[in-house]
Amino acid sequence: MIFRIWRGWTKSAGGADAYEALLQTKILPEFQGIDGHEGAYVLRRRVEGGVEFMVLTMFDSMDAVRAFAGADPGVANISPEARALLSDFEKEAAHYETVVRPA
């Protein structure tokens, strides 16, 4: 399994709530239609100057990641609606291969 990890930030709790709602109602449901998508976790924490999100998406292969992200899977794939809510975001996503899983 491949974990794709990416972070974004909002400047306010209200912006964070709006981004979280967008994830839950539109973005994450769209992921379910991608062949090889295995789920996602969204983590949220308050940081100095706002709220940080870490998004972990799981895929069964790098081919599945490319189906989501495009030919260059390292480039962040951010919708225009999400860009409007985020004050900053990582321009690249990191990919990790699972080497140990709990039994």
C-alpha positions as a Markdown table, in Angstrom:
| # | Residue | x | y | z |
|---|---|---|---|---|
| 1 | Met | 0.0 | 0.0 | 0.0 |
| 2 | Ile | 1.1 | 3.5 | -0.8 |
| 3 | Phe | 0.4 | 6.4 | 1.6 |
| 4 | Arg | 0.3 | 9.9 | 0.0 |
| 5 | Ile | 0.9 | 12.6 | 2.6 |
| 6 | Trp | 0.3 | 16.3 | 2.1 |
| 7 | Arg | -0.3 | 19.3 | 4.3 |
| 8 | Gly | -2.3 | 22.5 | 4.0 |
| 9 | Trp | -3.1 | 25.4 | 6.4 |
| 10 | Thr | -5.9 | 27.9 | 7.0 |
| 11 | Lys | -5.6 | 31.1 | 9.0 |
| 12 | Ser | -8.8 | 30.7 | 11.0 |
| 13 | Ala | -10.9 | 28.1 | 12.7 |
| 14 | Gly | -13.8 | 29.2 | 10.4 |
| 15 | Gly | -11.7 | 28.6 | 7.3 |
| 16 | Ala | -10.6 | 25.2 | 8.8 |
| 17 | Asp | -14.2 | 24.3 | 9.4 |
| 18 | Ala | -15.1 | 25.2 | 5.8 |
| 19 | Tyr | -12.2 | 23.2 | 4.4 |
| 20 | Glu | -13.1 | 20.2 | 6.5 |
| 21 | Ala | -16.7 | 20.4 | 5.2 |
| 22 | Leu | -15.4 | 20.6 | 1.6 |
| 23 | Leu | -13.3 | 17.5 | 2.2 |
| 24 | Gln | -16.2 | 15.5 | 3.7 |
| 25 | Thr | -18.9 | 16.5 | 1.3 |
| 26 | Lys | -17.1 | 16.7 | -2.1 |
| 27 | Ile | -13.4 | 15.9 | -2.2 |
| 28 | Leu | -13.2 | 12.6 | -0.3 |
| 29 | Pro | -16.3 | 11.1 | -1.8 |
| 30 | Glu | -14.8 | 11.7 | -5.3 |
| 31 | Phe | -11.8 | 9.7 | -4.3 |
| 32 | Gln | -14.0 | 6.6 | -3.9 |
| 33 | Gly | -14.4 | 6.5 | -7.6 |
| 34 | Ile | -10.7 | 6.1 | -8.2 |
| 35 | Asp | -9.6 | 2.5 | -8.9 |
| 36 | Gly | -7.1 | 1.5 | -6.3 |
| 37 | His | -8.0 | 4.1 | -3.8 |
| 38 | Glu | -8.0 | 2.5 | -0.3 |
| 39 | Gly | -9.2 | 5.3 | 1.9 |
| 40 | Ala | -8.0 | 8.4 | 3.6 |
| 41 | Tyr | -7.4 | 10.1 | 6.9 |
| 42 | Val | -7.5 | 13.8 | 7.6 |
| 43 | Leu | -5.7 | 15.1 | 10.6 |
| 44 | Arg | -6.3 | 18.6 | 12.0 |
| 45 | Arg | -4.4 | 20.6 | 14.6 |
| 46 | Arg | -4.2 | 24.2 | 15.8 |
| 47 | Val | -0.8 | 25.8 | 15.1 |
| 48 | Glu | 0.5 | 29.3 | 15.6 |
| 49 | Gly | -1.3 | 31.5 | 13.1 |
| 50 | Gly | -4.1 | 29.0 | 12.2 |
| 51 | Val | -4.9 | 25.4 | 11.6 |
| 52 | Glu | -2.9 | 22.7 | 9.9 |
| 53 | Phe | -4.3 | 19.8 | 8.0 |
| 54 | Met | -2.4 | 16.6 | 7.2 |
| 55 | Val | -4.1 | 14.5 | 4.5 |
| 56 | Leu | -3.1 | 10.8 | 4.2 |
| 57 | Thr | -4.6 | 9.0 | 1.2 |
| 58 | Met | -4.0 | 5.3 | 0.7 |
| 59 | Phe | -3.6 | 3.7 | -2.7 |
| 60 | Asp | -2.9 | 0.1 | -3.7 |
| 61 | Ser | -0.1 | 1.1 | -6.1 |
| 62 | Met | 1.7 | 4.1 | -7.7 |
| 63 | Asp | -0.4 | 3.5 | -10.8 |
| 64 | Ala | -3.5 | 4.2 | -8.7 |
| 65 | Val | -1.7 | 7.4 | -7.3 |
| 66 | Arg | -1.1 | 8.5 | -10.9 |
| 67 | Ala | -4.8 | 7.9 | -11.7 |
| 68 | Phe | -5.5 | 10.5 | -9.0 |
| 69 | Ala | -2.6 | 12.9 | -9.3 |
| 70 | Gly | -1.6 | 12.7 | -12.9 |
| 71 | Ala | 1.6 | 11.9 | -14.7 |
| 72 | Asp | 3.8 | 13.6 | -12.0 |
| 73 | Pro | 2.4 | 12.1 | -8.8 |
| 74 | Gly | 4.7 | 14.3 | -6.6 |
| 75 | Val | 2.7 | 17.5 | -7.6 |
| 76 | Ala | 0.0 | 18.4 | -5.1 |
| 77 | Asn | -3.5 | 18.0 | -6.6 |
| 78 | Ile | -5.6 | 20.8 | -5.1 |
| 79 | Ser | -9.0 | 21.7 | -6.3 |
| 80 | Pro | -9.9 | 25.4 | -7.0 |
| 81 | Glu | -12.4 | 25.3 | -4.1 |
| 82 | Ala | -9.8 | 24.0 | -1.7 |
| 83 | Arg | -7.2 | 26.6 | -2.9 |
| 84 | Ala | -9.7 | 29.3 | -2.1 |
| 85 | Leu | -10.0 | 28.1 | 1.6 |
| 86 | Leu | -6.3 | 27.4 | 2.3 |
| 87 | Ser | -3.9 | 30.2 | 3.2 |
| 88 | Asp | -0.9 | 27.9 | 2.3 |
| 89 | Phe | -0.3 | 24.4 | 1.2 |
| 90 | Glu | 2.6 | 22.1 | 0.2 |
| 91 | Lys | 3.2 | 22.2 | -3.5 |
| 92 | Glu | 4.4 | 18.5 | -3.5 |
| 93 | Ala | 3.0 | 15.4 | -1.9 |
| 94 | Ala | 5.2 | 12.7 | -0.4 |
| 95 | His | 4.7 | 9.0 | -1.0 |
| 96 | Tyr | 5.5 | 6.2 | 1.4 |
| 97 | Glu | 5.4 | 2.4 | 0.7 |
| 98 | Thr | 4.0 | 0.4 | 3.6 |
| 99 | Val | 6.6 | -2.0 | 4.9 |
| 100 | Val | 5.1 | -3.0 | 8.3 |
| 101 | Arg | 1.4 | -3.4 | 9.0 |
| 102 | Pro | -0.3 | -4.3 | 12.3 |
| 103 | Ala | -1.5 | -7.9 | 12.5 |
